[in-house]
Amino acid sequence: MNLLKSVLLLSVVAGVAGATFIYSGLYPIGADDPHTPVVFSLLETTRDRSVEHASANIQVPNLDAPELLLSGGADYNDMCASCHLKPGMKSSDLSIGLYPKPPNLAKHEVDETRKLSEARMQFWVIKHGIKASAMPAWGLTHDDKRIWAMVAFIQRMPKLTPEQYQIITARN
């Protein structure tokens, strides 16, 4: 019984200490002040595992159709390139100021053994976004076909030259 009382007391003390810290406003929340390594690791792991779990049962359509590359490329250029960059681009004013840093998708080679898994996760992230990361939920304004077209483009983009990117992403 004493062990139960001790655990309960420690839980209450930890809860009060946590609430006091949260409401104190002492944690630096600015995007120009990185999280501690422990907090960053916990947040990254939580995000990665959550996306992997949420996307596990998504059915991936055939992403090889040329029209997907063209429509997805134009959308990527309009909506994604300022954060996630494009071939030949090292940074942008927007990508520099974001924390956590958005991945440079122009350099993200898809591992062939994880191609379907990565496609599911990319689809889920584009559709639902990521809280507190500046990644919007495009599924609120875009249908699944349009999102799959962006996934198809993202998977092929690392192999594009800046000139090929320019041609493919041009809108009519």
MILUM-992043 format. One record per residue: residue in one letter; residue number from 1; x, y, z of N, C-alpha, C in turn. Coordinates in nm, 4 decimals. Example, Ala and Ser with C-alpha at 12.3 -4.5 7.8 and 13.67 -1.06 7.14 Angstrom:
<atoms>
[atom A 1 [1.3190 -0.5690 0.7800] [1.2300 -0.4500 0.7800] [1.3200 -0.3300 0.7800]]
[atom S 2 [1.2850 -0.2250 0.7080] [1.3670 -0.1060 0.7140] [1.2900 0.0030 0.7870]]
</atoms>
This chain:
<atoms>
[atom M 1 [0.0805 -0.1190 0.0000] [0.0000 0.0000 0.0000] [0.0858 0.1267 0.0000]]
[atom N 2 [0.1994 0.1206 0.0738] [0.2889 0.2361 0.0775] [0.3486 0.2634 -0.0595]]
[atom L 3 [0.3780 0.1564 -0.1374] [0.4314 0.1732 -0.2725] [0.3299 0.2444 -0.3608]]
[atom L 4 [0.2044 0.2050 -0.3493] [0.0979 0.2675 -0.4289] [0.0849 0.4156 -0.3939]]
[atom K 5 [0.0903 0.4478 -0.2649] [0.0824 0.5880 -0.2219] [0.2019 0.6678 -0.2743]]
[atom S 6 [0.3204 0.6075 -0.2704] [0.4412 0.6748 -0.3189] [0.4323 0.7021 -0.4690]]
[atom V 7 [0.3870 0.6034 -0.5452] [0.3729 0.6201 -0.6899] [0.2700 0.7281 -0.7198]]
[atom L 8 [0.1586 0.7263 -0.6499] [0.0538 0.8273 -0.6692] [0.1064 0.9664 -0.6351]]
[atom L 9 [0.1781 0.9797 -0.5238] [0.2330 1.1089 -0.4831] [0.3347 1.1589 -0.5861]]
[atom L 10 [0.4229 1.0708 -0.6329] [0.5215 1.1096 -0.7345] [0.4528 1.1515 -0.8643]]
[atom S 11 [0.3466 1.0838 -0.9013] [0.2720 1.1186 -1.0224] [0.2098 1.2573 -1.0096]]
[atom V 12 [0.1520 1.2864 -0.8952] [0.0913 1.4182 -0.8728] [0.1990 1.5269 -0.8747]]
[atom V 13 [0.3115 1.5019 -0.8088] [0.4206 1.5997 -0.8056] [0.4743 1.6229 -0.9474]]
[atom A 14 [0.4934 1.5149 -1.0239] [0.5427 1.5284 -1.1618] [0.4425 1.6055 -1.2474]]
[atom G 15 [0.3142 1.5784 -1.2293] [0.2112 1.6507 -1.3048] [0.2096 1.7985 -1.2716]]
[atom V 16 [0.2192 1.8321 -1.1439] [0.2211 1.9730 -1.1018] [0.3476 2.0413 -1.1535]]
[atom A 17 [0.4623 1.9728 -1.1447] [0.5880 2.0309 -1.1950] [0.5793 2.0533 -1.3462]]
[atom G 18 [0.5259 1.9558 -1.4180] [0.5118 1.9700 -1.5625] [0.4197 2.0854 -1.5989]]
[atom A 19 [0.3050 2.0944 -1.5325] [0.2108 2.2032 -1.5592] [0.2732 2.3386 -1.5252]]
[atom T 20 [0.3471 2.3451 -1.4167] [0.4136 2.4701 -1.3777] [0.5125 2.5122 -1.4854]]
[atom F 21 [0.5913 2.4160 -1.5348] [0.6882 2.4471 -1.6401] [0.6176 2.4950 -1.7670]]
[atom I 22 [0.5138 2.4257 -1.8077] [0.4410 2.4625 -1.9296] [0.3812 2.6024 -1.9172]]
[atom Y 23 [0.3152 2.6299 -1.8070] [0.2500 2.7598 -1.7903] [0.3463 2.8727 -1.7565]]
[atom S 24 [0.4705 2.8389 -1.7211] [0.5685 2.9435 -1.6889] [0.6119 3.0198 -1.8136]]
[atom G 25 [0.6028 2.9537 -1.9305] [0.6478 3.0177 -2.0538] [0.7988 3.0186 -2.0691]]
[atom L 26 [0.8702 2.9405 -1.9907] [1.0162 2.9413 -1.9944] [1.0756 2.8621 -2.1101]]
[atom Y 27 [0.9990 2.7694 -2.1680] [1.0552 2.6897 -2.2768] [1.0677 2.7773 -2.4015]]
[atom P 28 [1.1882 2.7852 -2.4618] [1.2062 2.8688 -2.5805] [1.1354 2.8061 -2.7020]]
[atom I 29 [1.0361 2.8738 -2.7547] [0.9533 2.8182 -2.8607] [0.9854 2.8768 -2.9978]]
[atom G 30 [1.0758 2.9726 -3.0056] [1.1120 3.0345 -3.1329] [1.1747 2.9350 -3.2288]]
[atom A 31 [1.1416 2.9486 -3.3575] [1.1956 2.8586 -3.4597] [1.3452 2.8770 -3.4796]]
[atom D 32 [1.4019 2.9841 -3.4270] [1.5458 3.0069 -3.4397] [1.6237 2.9563 -3.3182]]
[atom D 33 [1.5560 2.8861 -3.2268] [1.6189 2.8287 -3.1078] [1.5846 2.6798 -3.1048]]
[atom P 34 [1.6745 2.5937 -3.1533] [1.6425 2.4514 -3.1667] [1.6061 2.3847 -3.0343]]
[atom H 35 [1.5289 2.2760 -3.0453] [1.4968 2.1941 -2.9289] [1.6249 2.1317 -2.8741]]
[atom T 36 [1.6184 2.0877 -2.7503] [1.7292 2.0096 -2.6965] [1.7355 1.8786 -2.7752]]
[atom P 37 [1.8511 1.8136 -2.7788] [1.8604 1.6870 -2.8536] [1.7572 1.5824 -2.8100]]
[atom V 38 [1.7292 1.5737 -2.6820] [1.6317 1.4754 -2.6331] [1.4916 1.5089 -2.6834]]
[atom V 39 [1.4507 1.6336 -2.6714] [1.3178 1.6745 -2.7180] [1.3080 1.6566 -2.8689]]
[atom F 40 [1.4108 1.6963 -2.9428] [1.4096 1.6818 -3.0881] [1.3958 1.5349 -3.1274]]
[atom S 41 [1.4721 1.4487 -3.0633] [1.4655 1.3058 -3.0930] [1.3271 1.2490 -3.0626]]
[atom L 42 [1.2686 1.2870 -2.9512] [1.1337 1.2397 -2.9165] [1.0305 1.2865 -3.0190]]
[atom L 43 [1.0387 1.4120 -3.0597] [0.9438 1.4646 -3.1579] [0.9610 1.3978 -3.2936]]
[atom E 44 [1.0864 1.3811 -3.3394] [1.1126 1.3164 -3.4678] [1.0637 1.1715 -3.4675]]
[atom T 45 [1.0934 1.0992 -3.3609] [1.0510 0.9594 -3.3512] [0.8992 0.9491 -3.3483]]
[atom T 46 [0.8348 1.0365 -3.2721] [0.6887 1.0365 -3.2654] [0.6287 1.0640 -3.4028]]
[atom R 47 [0.6821 1.1646 -3.4736] [0.6329 1.1963 -3.6076] [0.6515 1.0795 -3.7032]]
[atom D 48 [0.7722 1.0260 -3.7079] [0.8029 0.9183 -3.8028] [0.7185 0.7943 -3.7769]]
[atom R 49 [0.7080 0.7541 -3.6524] [0.6287 0.6349 -3.6193] [0.4805 0.6584 -3.6447]]
[atom S 50 [0.4318 0.7786 -3.6170] [0.2914 0.8109 -3.6397] [0.2566 0.8047 -3.7882]]
[atom V 51 [0.3399 0.8646 -3.8724] [0.3160 0.8639 -4.0173] [0.3252 0.7215 -4.0712]]
[atom E 52 [0.4244 0.6473 -4.0253] [0.4401 0.5088 -4.0700] [0.3170 0.4257 -4.0337]]
[atom H 53 [0.2681 0.4421 -3.9114] [0.1501 0.3690 -3.8660] [0.0241 0.4114 -3.9425]]
[atom A 54 [0.0036 0.5407 -3.9566] [-0.1174 0.5928 -4.0213] [-0.1234 0.5587 -4.1697]]
[atom S 55 [-0.0081 0.5426 -4.2326] [-0.0052 0.5187 -4.3772] [0.0069 0.3716 -4.4149]]
[atom A 56 [0.0178 0.2847 -4.3185] [0.0503 0.1434 -4.3434] [-0.0451 0.0729 -4.4400]]
[atom N 57 [-0.1725 0.1068 -4.4384] [-0.2705 0.0342 -4.5198] [-0.3148 0.1091 -4.6449]]
[atom I 58 [-0.2465 0.2151 -4.6790] [-0.2822 0.2913 -4.7992] [-0.2410 0.2124 -4.9225]]
[atom Q 59 [-0.3319 0.2005 -5.0180] [-0.3043 0.1306 -5.1432] [-0.2396 0.2279 -5.2415]]
[atom V 60 [-0.1227 0.1929 -5.2920] [-0.0481 0.2792 -5.3839] [-0.0885 0.2453 -5.5278]]
[atom P 61 [-0.1372 0.3454 -5.6026] [-0.1700 0.3194 -5.7434] [-0.0431 0.3148 -5.8280]]
[atom N 62 [-0.0571 0.2827 -5.9553] [0.0560 0.2862 -6.0479] [0.1005 0.4319 -6.0628]]
[atom L 63 [0.2239 0.4593 -6.0260] [0.2760 0.5962 -6.0289] [0.3630 0.6240 -6.1508]]
[atom D 64 [0.3609 0.5337 -6.2494] [0.4480 0.5480 -6.3658] [0.3866 0.6233 -6.4828]]
[atom A 65 [0.2599 0.6606 -6.4752] [0.1941 0.7283 -6.5874] [0.2550 0.8667 -6.6102]]
[atom P 66 [0.2912 0.8988 -6.7359] [0.3537 1.0291 -6.7661] [0.2671 1.1485 -6.7256]]
[atom E 67 [0.1347 1.1360 -6.7379] [0.0491 1.2501 -6.7022] [0.0568 1.2826 -6.5531]]
[atom L 68 [0.0856 1.1815 -6.4695] [0.1043 1.2076 -6.3267] [0.2287 1.2932 -6.3045]]
[atom L 69 [0.3339 1.2613 -6.3760] [0.4585 1.3372 -6.3634] [0.4359 1.4839 -6.3989]]
[atom L 70 [0.3622 1.5085 -6.5063] [0.3393 1.6464 -6.5513] [0.2489 1.7232 -6.4560]]
[atom S 71 [0.1358 1.6651 -6.4178] [0.0445 1.7391 -6.3291] [0.1030 1.7512 -6.1891]]
[atom G 72 [0.1683 1.6450 -6.1417] [0.2301 1.6513 -6.0095] [0.3458 1.7485 -6.0039]]
[atom G 73 [0.4201 1.7579 -6.1134] [0.5334 1.8508 -6.1181] [0.4900 1.9957 -6.1095]]
[atom A 74 [0.3842 2.0299 -6.1824] [0.3352 2.1684 -6.1783] [0.2844 2.2033 -6.0385]]
[atom D 75 [0.2112 2.1106 -5.9751] [0.1638 2.1359 -5.8387] [0.2799 2.1465 -5.7408]]
[atom Y 76 [0.3774 2.0575 -5.7541] [0.4945 2.0629 -5.6663] [0.5633 2.1986 -5.6786]]
[atom N 77 [0.5836 2.2433 -5.7994] [0.6516 2.3705 -5.8218] [0.5751 2.4863 -5.7568]]
[atom D 78 [0.4435 2.4840 -5.7696] [0.3616 2.5928 -5.7146] [0.3487 2.5876 -5.5627]]
[atom M 79 [0.3396 2.4676 -5.5075] [0.3026 2.4547 -5.3665] [0.4140 2.4059 -5.2741]]
[atom C 80 [0.5161 2.3425 -5.3275] [0.6127 2.2744 -5.2415] [0.7569 2.3247 -5.2538]]
[atom A 81 [0.7950 2.3705 -5.3729] [0.9359 2.4002 -5.4008] [0.9948 2.5085 -5.3106]]
[atom S 82 [0.9145 2.6017 -5.2633] [0.9718 2.7080 -5.1803] [1.0208 2.6557 -5.0450]]
[atom C 83 [0.9664 2.5451 -4.9990] [1.0144 2.4832 -4.8741] [1.1037 2.3631 -4.9012]]
[atom H 84 [1.0597 2.2751 -4.9916] [1.1278 2.1475 -5.0148] [1.2273 2.1527 -5.1304]]
[atom L 85 [1.2416 2.2684 -5.1936] [1.3418 2.2979 -5.2953] [1.3197 2.2207 -5.4251]]
[atom K 86 [1.4053 2.2496 -5.5215] [1.3991 2.1862 -5.6534] [1.5409 2.1594 -5.6995]]
[atom P 87 [1.5581 2.0789 -5.8046] [1.6937 2.0473 -5.8488] [1.7772 2.1745 -5.8723]]
[atom G 88 [1.8989 2.1722 -5.8202] [1.9900 2.2851 -5.8346] [1.9726 2.3930 -5.7290]]
[atom M 89 [1.8722 2.3834 -5.6462] [1.8435 2.4837 -5.5433] [1.8963 2.4328 -5.4084]]
[atom K 90 [1.9771 2.5137 -5.3408] [2.0345 2.4710 -5.2135] [1.9509 2.5164 -5.0935]]
[atom S 91 [1.8828 2.6294 -5.1067] [1.8002 2.6808 -4.9980] [1.7105 2.7914 -5.0531]]
[atom S 92 [1.6149 2.8313 -4.9716] [1.5296 2.9457 -5.0041] [1.5111 3.0249 -4.8756]]
[atom D 93 [1.4635 3.1461 -4.8859] [1.4386 3.2240 -4.7643] [1.3441 3.1486 -4.6716]]
[atom L 94 [1.2447 3.0835 -4.7293] [1.1481 3.0095 -4.6486] [1.2112 2.8862 -4.5853]]
[atom S 95 [1.2862 2.8091 -4.6623] [1.3441 2.6857 -4.6068] [1.4455 2.7153 -4.4969]]
[atom I 96 [1.5151 2.8259 -4.5085] [1.6147 2.8622 -4.4072] [1.5475 2.8952 -4.2741]]
[atom G 97 [1.4317 2.9597 -4.2786] [1.3663 3.0052 -4.1564] [1.2766 2.9041 -4.0886]]
[atom L 98 [1.2573 2.7877 -4.1486] [1.1686 2.6878 -4.0879] [1.2437 2.5967 -3.9918]]
[atom Y 99 [1.1755 2.5599 -3.8828] [1.2277 2.4624 -3.7888] [1.1128 2.3772 -3.7413]]
[atom P 100 [1.1212 2.2496 -3.7562] [1.2339 2.1767 -3.8109] [1.2496 2.2021 -3.9603]]
[atom K 101 [1.3707 2.1832 -4.0097] [1.3993 2.2062 -4.1517] [1.3204 2.1069 -4.2363]]
[atom P 102 [1.2538 2.1552 -4.3409] [1.1855 2.0614 -4.4306] [1.2885 1.9820 -4.5101]]
[atom P 103 [1.2576 1.8553 -4.5403] [1.3546 1.7777 -4.6180] [1.3696 1.8336 -4.7590]]
[atom N 104 [1.4902 1.8274 -4.8121] [1.5166 1.8682 -4.9501] [1.4761 1.7518 -5.0387]]
[atom L 105 [1.3548 1.7548 -5.0910] [1.3010 1.6433 -5.1692] [1.3679 1.6308 -5.3054]]
[atom A 106 [1.4358 1.7344 -5.3504] [1.5069 1.7270 -5.4777] [1.6290 1.6361 -5.4673]]
[atom K 107 [1.6735 1.6097 -5.3448] [1.7897 1.5234 -5.3236] [1.7534 1.3918 -5.2554]]
[atom H 108 [1.6266 1.3716 -5.2276] [1.5841 1.2524 -5.1540] [1.5628 1.1349 -5.2498]]
[atom E 109 [1.6676 1.0561 -5.2672] [1.6584 0.9370 -5.3529] [1.5727 0.8330 -5.2812]]
[atom V 110 [1.4767 0.7768 -5.3512] [1.3897 0.6757 -5.2935] [1.4586 0.5399 -5.3015]]
[atom D 111 [1.4714 0.4759 -5.1879] [1.5280 0.3418 -5.1810] [1.4283 0.2450 -5.2443]]
[atom E 112 [1.4719 0.1724 -5.3465] [1.3820 0.0826 -5.4211] [1.3131 -0.0191 -5.3308]]
[atom T 113 [1.3802 -0.0631 -5.2250] [1.3186 -0.1622 -5.1366] [1.2090 -0.1009 -5.0495]]
[atom R 114 [1.2094 0.0301 -5.0373] [1.1081 0.0991 -4.9564] [1.0177 0.1893 -5.0414]]
[atom K 115 [1.0186 0.1707 -5.1712] [0.9475 0.2610 -5.2613] [0.7975 0.2708 -5.2288]]
[atom L 116 [0.7312 0.1576 -5.2105] [0.5874 0.1602 -5.1799] [0.5611 0.2198 -5.0426]]
[atom S 117 [0.6427 0.1836 -4.9455] [0.6281 0.2373 -4.8104] [0.6467 0.3892 -4.8110]]
[atom E 118 [0.7496 0.4363 -4.8817] [0.7736 0.5811 -4.8896] [0.6600 0.6517 -4.9628]]
[atom A 119 [0.6075 0.5891 -5.0672] [0.4953 0.6495 -5.1408] [0.3742 0.6638 -5.0489]]
[atom R 120 [0.3449 0.5622 -4.9702] [0.2317 0.5694 -4.8756] [0.2529 0.6827 -4.7762]]
[atom M 121 [0.3746 0.6917 -4.7219] [0.4027 0.7954 -4.6220] [0.3992 0.9350 -4.6850]]
[atom Q 122 [0.4549 0.9498 -4.8055] [0.4501 1.0800 -4.8731] [0.3058 1.1208 -4.8991]]
[atom F 123 [0.2248 1.0268 -4.9464] [0.0835 1.0557 -4.9715] [0.0161 1.1026 -4.8431]]
[atom W 124 [0.0376 1.0287 -4.7355] [-0.0283 1.0624 -4.6091] [0.0138 1.2015 -4.5613]]
[atom V 125 [0.1434 1.2315 -4.5670] [0.1920 1.3621 -4.5205] [0.1356 1.4743 -4.6064]]
[atom I 126 [0.1344 1.4564 -4.7377] [0.0794 1.5612 -4.8246] [-0.0694 1.5797 -4.7963]]
[atom K 127 [-0.1411 1.4718 -4.7792] [-0.2862 1.4806 -4.7580] [-0.3209 1.5398 -4.6213]]
[atom H 128 [-0.2516 1.4964 -4.5155] [-0.2894 1.5334 -4.3789] [-0.2014 1.6398 -4.3147]]
[atom G 129 [-0.0829 1.6658 -4.3711] [0.0074 1.7645 -4.3121] [0.0707 1.7145 -4.1834]]
[atom I 130 [0.1536 1.7985 -4.1225] [0.2200 1.7670 -3.9958] [0.1997 1.8857 -3.9018]]
[atom K 131 [0.1416 1.8589 -3.7881] [0.1166 1.9642 -3.6906] [0.2451 2.0370 -3.6509]]
[atom A 132 [0.2351 2.1667 -3.6318] [0.3446 2.2511 -3.5815] [0.4732 2.2371 -3.6616]]
[atom S 133 [0.4608 2.2176 -3.7939] [0.5807 2.2052 -3.8760] [0.5744 2.2919 -4.0012]]
[atom A 134 [0.4664 2.3607 -4.0234] [0.4398 2.4414 -4.1426] [0.4015 2.3561 -4.2629]]
[atom M 135 [0.3877 2.2229 -4.2456] [0.3441 2.1358 -4.3548] [0.1914 2.1331 -4.3541]]
[atom P 136 [0.1286 2.1947 -4.4572] [-0.0176 2.2009 -4.4592] [-0.0816 2.0683 -4.4984]]
[atom A 137 [-0.2089 2.0557 -4.4684] [-0.2882 1.9388 -4.5065] [-0.3518 1.9690 -4.6422]]
[atom W 138 [-0.2868 1.9275 -4.7496] [-0.3366 1.9569 -4.8841] [-0.4617 1.8764 -4.9174]]
[atom G 139 [-0.4930 1.7745 -4.8396] [-0.6133 1.6955 -4.8634] [-0.7413 1.7734 -4.8418]]
[atom L 140 [-0.7322 1.8855 -4.7760] [-0.8509 1.9697 -4.7560] [-0.8918 2.0402 -4.8852]]
[atom T 141 [-0.7975 2.0547 -4.9777] [-0.8262 2.1271 -5.1026] [-0.7925 2.0474 -5.2283]]
[atom H 142 [-0.7318 1.9311 -5.2132] [-0.6888 1.8512 -5.3288] [-0.7413 1.7083 -5.3152]]
[atom D 143 [-0.7890 1.6511 -5.4249] [-0.8361 1.5129 -5.4200] [-0.7175 1.4165 -5.4228]]
[atom D 144 [-0.7456 1.2888 -5.3954] [-0.6397 1.1885 -5.3867] [-0.5617 1.1746 -5.5173]]
[atom K 145 [-0.6282 1.1832 -5.6304] [-0.5596 1.1694 -5.7589] [-0.4518 1.2773 -5.7734]]
[atom R 146 [-0.4852 1.3978 -5.7366] [-0.3904 1.5081 -5.7471] [-0.2730 1.4895 -5.6506]]
[atom I 147 [-0.3013 1.4378 -5.5332] [-0.1951 1.4128 -5.4350] [-0.1040 1.3001 -5.4830]]
[atom W 148 [-0.1622 1.1934 -5.5397] [-0.0792 1.0848 -5.5932] [0.0099 1.1359 -5.7062]]
[atom A 149 [-0.0381 1.2305 -5.7836] [0.0445 1.2876 -5.8905] [0.1665 1.3579 -5.8305]]
[atom M 150 [0.1486 1.4276 -5.7190] [0.2633 1.4912 -5.6528] [0.3606 1.3863 -5.6005]]
[atom V 151 [0.3074 1.2774 -5.5451] [0.3939 1.1691 -5.4968] [0.4746 1.1119 -5.6130]]
[atom A 152 [0.4083 1.0871 -5.7259] [0.4776 1.0333 -5.8441] [0.5909 1.1268 -5.8862]]
[atom F 153 [0.5639 1.2549 -5.8854] [0.6674 1.3527 -5.9234] [0.7818 1.3537 -5.8218]]
[atom I 154 [0.7493 1.3577 -5.6935] [0.8513 1.3631 -5.5883] [0.9447 1.2425 -5.5975]]
[atom Q 155 [0.8884 1.1268 -5.6298] [0.9718 1.0073 -5.6376] [1.0692 1.0119 -5.7558]]
[atom R 156 [1.0350 1.0836 -5.8595] [1.1231 1.0918 -5.9772] [1.2131 1.2152 -5.9766]]
[atom M 157 [1.1763 1.3165 -5.9008] [1.2462 1.4450 -5.9047] [1.3973 1.4378 -5.8794]]
[atom P 158 [1.4484 1.3568 -5.7870] [1.5925 1.3582 -5.7628] [1.6770 1.3232 -5.8857]]
[atom K 159 [1.6181 1.2600 -5.9845] [1.6921 1.2235 -6.1058] [1.6837 1.3321 -6.2140]]
[atom L 160 [1.6074 1.4394 -6.1876] [1.5896 1.5454 -6.2869] [1.7007 1.6491 -6.2782]]
[atom T 161 [1.7406 1.7010 -6.3925] [1.8311 1.8155 -6.3953] [1.7468 1.9409 -6.3736]]
[atom P 162 [1.8082 2.0527 -6.3400] [1.7312 2.1772 -6.3275] [1.6548 2.2105 -6.4563]]
[atom E 163 [1.7139 2.1819 -6.5718] [1.6476 2.2123 -6.6998] [1.5262 2.1214 -6.7206]]
[atom Q 164 [1.5396 1.9936 -6.6906] [1.4265 1.9011 -6.7027] [1.3147 1.9417 -6.6068]]
[atom Y 165 [1.3536 1.9791 -6.4855] [1.2553 2.0237 -6.3870] [1.1765 2.1430 -6.4419]]
[atom Q 166 [1.2470 2.2392 -6.4967] [1.1838 2.3596 -6.5518] [1.0798 2.3235 -6.6579]]
[atom I 167 [1.1145 2.2338 -6.7480] [1.0241 2.1933 -6.8564] [0.9033 2.1181 -6.8013]]
[atom I 168 [0.9260 2.0227 -6.7131] [0.8179 1.9386 -6.6618] [0.7215 2.0166 -6.5749]]
[atom T 169 [0.7692 2.1143 -6.4993] [0.6826 2.1850 -6.4053] [0.6117 2.3062 -6.4640]]
[atom A 170 [0.6387 2.3378 -6.5890] [0.5723 2.4531 -6.6514] [0.4233 2.4242 -6.6679]]
[atom R 171 [0.3415 2.5206 -6.6324] [0.1966 2.5069 -6.6520] [0.1599 2.5594 -6.7900]]
[atom N 172 [0.0571 2.4969 -6.8498] [0.0085 2.5444 -6.9806] [-0.0614 2.6774 -6.9661]]
</atoms>
